[in-house]
Every structure is written in structure tokens, then in C-alpha cells.
Amino acid sequence: MSASEIYSPGLEGILAGETAISTVEGGLRYRAYPVTELAEKTGFDEVAYLLLYGDLPNRRQLKEFQDRMAGARAIPDPLRDLLGALPPATPPMDALRTSVSVLAHFDPETEDSSHQANLHKAERLLGQIPVAIAAQFRLGRKQPLVATRRDLGHAANFLYMLHGREPREAEVRALDVSLILYAEHEFNASTFAARVVCSTESDLHSGIVAAIGALKGRLHGGANEKVMDLLRAAGGPETAEKWIRDALARKERVMGFGHRVYKTGDVRARILKEFARKAADATGQARWEQTAEIIEGVMQREKNLLPNLDWPAGRLYHALGLEVPLYTPIFVMSRVAGWSAHIIEQLDNNRLIRPRARYTGPEVRSVKTLAERG
Ligand SMILES: CC(C)(COP(=O)(O)OP(=O)(O)OC[C@H]1O[C@@H](n2cnc3c(N)ncnc32)[C@H](O)[C@@H]1OP(=O)(O)O)[C@@H](O)C(=O)NCCC(=O)NCCS
């Protein structure tokens, strides 16, 4: 078949596949449920189940799912030793990419890409990834590891493993809502990367490793780690307006604003903004919220650009006392549910993803031998 002449840089506006997992048309929905309602009425564990199994769980299904994830909350000793041996400055996102790759070597079903085996692996990764993030965090600070708690949900257990103290309910709920909002987003760059890898009939862990690599970039998930740098550079409410105007005059990209798909605002950002504000008020950090508000106003008036989810997420995580390099790994803790659902969907009806490119090189030329080339 010859290539069609439809070409759109960055695949903007191109339908590159079909999915029943989520849509951004008419407001973001996961498996047909509006994300606004999911954030209000469910928790992340329910949403992860929804993405993987197609519908919300009943009580029994949720309990069994949580037990399976909690049972997987461990990493093999060689991975723990490796994390302890990494240079202390290793970015957590890079260490997490390595961790998932290493976990593949210890998974009993790595090479089994059946629907069932991929569900098992997704559940195990949901359990293991927070353990790996917390282990590298604590080992890098020469702190003893904190044993996981089976009785705690995904968000609560993560905070517990990180800080060694039981988190407050409001902290858990705020983190949990951010995980719900991060869990899935149609054909974003990292999800597409995962689907491309697995369309070759490679394994789920390879797809997740590729997705983590794609998510790391600052135009994608990496943006949430840039938000506090930006706010600190802006200085505070007194200097924010001048700072952002100067940044725009220098044609800088302002992290946390704009979106390839949402041109009239990201509903996820509106939901999380409330949690960021409450967390900042509770910890005496309202100053950063005021600074953010001023920047939002200028971005809208001058560029007609609205915040995306990373804008409030960066502030929320800071208000929760989390260190900046953990922000994109936290995104992974959640999005692994969406990525896995997409890999499973891709393989249920697989066709190798292999587009064409428009050739822009020179006309055909003939090869000179090395002797002729001198
Ligand atoms: C997400 C993003 C890559 C989407 O980009 P896109 O769909 O390719 O949009 P474009 O790059 O075509 O941007 C359109 C215009 O808006 C500008 N723009 C877009 N986002 C901007 C931002 N965050 N800051 C400043 N200007 C921005 C572009 O410079 C461009 O202006 P121009 O037409 O004068 O050149 C982009 O908005 C961005 O870089 N945002 C910051 C990173 C971020 O927050 N990423 C997380 C996304 S969830």
C-alpha cells in the first residue's frame, strides 16, 4: 500500500489508533466515567481497577485487587542493592526506569504476553513501583527502609514508606486525587510509546520502560518537576507579574501551561487546584498559591494559555513536603495503570505500529568506492 499524503508534524490531529479506555472528547472520561465524578466519588485503587478491568469494582473485587497489589509490595534484594549502589545524584526518574527493567528479570511471567499474564504483571508493577521509588529515596539518604503496610491504600502506603510516619487523611486524599487524575490520558506520548513497543510483540515491562523514558521529558510528565523552580524564580507575589512578563518576552516556555489537546483548559488542573490551595494553606505556604495565581492571570491575558495538570500537581506535592525529583516518578506510580491497560488493549487486537515518513533527502546517487573517495 502506498503512503497517504496526510502529514502532520508531531502527529497533531492524527487518529493513530482506536481505544475504549478513555476519551478527551466532551470532557475527559475513563471507561465512560467523567473524571470529575471519579475524582469526587472514588479512590485511586478503584480507578486502577477500572482501567485494567473495564468497570468499577464492587467491595469484594476491590478488596481482592488491593490484597494482590499489597502482596506485590516488595522488590528483589538485587534491585535494592543496585539502587543503593547508584550514584547518589541519580535522578529518581532514571532510577525508576532502571528498576522496572530489573523487575522484568525477576517477574515469573515476563515473556508471557497473554491478556491474563499482562494483568498480573500490571498489578505487580502497581505494587512494586512505589516500593522502588521509596527505596532509592531512602537509600540515597542513608536512611533505613520502611516496611510496607498491607492495610494502607496505594497513596497512603507510599507516603508511609517515604517518611516513616502515618500520613494525615487530608494528605492521603490530596495525593490520591492527583493519582486519579494522572492515571490515564488517551494517546499521549508515553502511552503511544508503550503501544508502539508492545505492537512488535515485545513484553509489557519493555513497554513500561519506554513509557517512563517518554514521560520524563519536560514537555510531558517532567513538567511537574519544573513548577517549583519556576515559582521560586518568580520570587513571590510581589515580583511574579514582572518575572512572567519578562519570561514571555524572552520567548521562554512556561512549564505547566498549554496542552496539545486542551486548548480551552484542562479540567484536571481545575480539580487539583483546590487541593493544592488547601494543602498550601494548611502548611503556611499560601505565598506560592498567590504567586501561581498572578502567573495564571498573565498567561491567560497575554498568551491565551491555561494551566495543565502539572501546574497544580507540582504545587500540591511541594505543599505535601515531597521533594521535587519525586514528582514525575509519582506520576508513573499512577500512569502505569493506564499504560498497562493500553498495552493489553493493543495486544488484544494487535497490528504492528509502523507509519511512513516523507523523504526529504537528496536525489538518488551512486556509491563511489573508498579508493575513489580518496
Ligand atoms: C504541552 C505543549 C508541548 C503542547 O504544545 P503544542 O501543542 O505543540 O503547542 P505549540 O508548541 O504548537 O504551541 C502553540 C503556541 O503556544 C506557545 N506555547 C505553548 N505552550 C506554551 C508555554 N507553556 N509557554 C509559552 N508558550 C507556549 C508556543 O510557543 C506556540 O507559540 P507560537 O505559535 O508563537 O510559536 C506545550 O504547551 C508546552 O511546551 N507546555 C509546557 C510543558 C508542559 O507543561 N507540559 C505538560 C503537558 S500536560
The ligand as an ORCA input file, in Angstrom:
! r2SCAN-3c Opt
* xyz 0 1
  C       2.368     20.820     26.112
  C       2.930     21.525     24.874
  C       4.201     20.792     24.432
  C       1.883     21.455     23.776
  O       2.443     22.031     22.725
  P       1.854     22.093     21.245
  O       0.529     21.531     21.102
  O       2.910     21.519     20.393
  O       1.689     23.630     21.106
  P       2.643     24.554     20.318
  O       4.063     24.272     20.688
  O       2.283     24.416     18.879
  O       2.230     25.959     20.894
  C       1.392     26.894     20.258
  C       1.885     28.285     20.630
  O       1.775     28.464     22.018
  C       3.048     28.683     22.598
  N       3.110     27.913     23.824
  C       2.564     26.701     24.044
  N       2.787     26.322     25.309
  C       3.498     27.323     25.875
  C       4.020     27.509     27.159
  N       3.864     26.576     28.096
  N       4.688     28.651     27.431
  C       4.848     29.589     26.488
  N       4.363     29.478     25.242
  C       3.711     28.347     24.939
  C       4.050     28.171     21.590
  O       5.310     28.802     21.713
  C       3.354     28.499     20.311
  O       3.519     29.870     20.056
  P       3.865     30.385     18.579
  O       2.689     29.940     17.757
  O       4.001     31.839     18.778
  O       5.121     29.679     18.219
  C       3.253     22.998     25.194
  O       2.088     23.682     25.564
  C       4.313     23.134     26.257
  O       5.519     23.072     25.957
  N       3.913     23.317     27.555
  C       4.859     23.377     28.623
  C       5.242     21.985     29.070
  C       4.155     21.329     29.848
  O       3.551     21.910     30.728
  N       3.946     20.052     29.544
  C       2.936     19.244     30.192
  C       1.808     18.956     29.256
  S       0.489     18.108     30.086
*
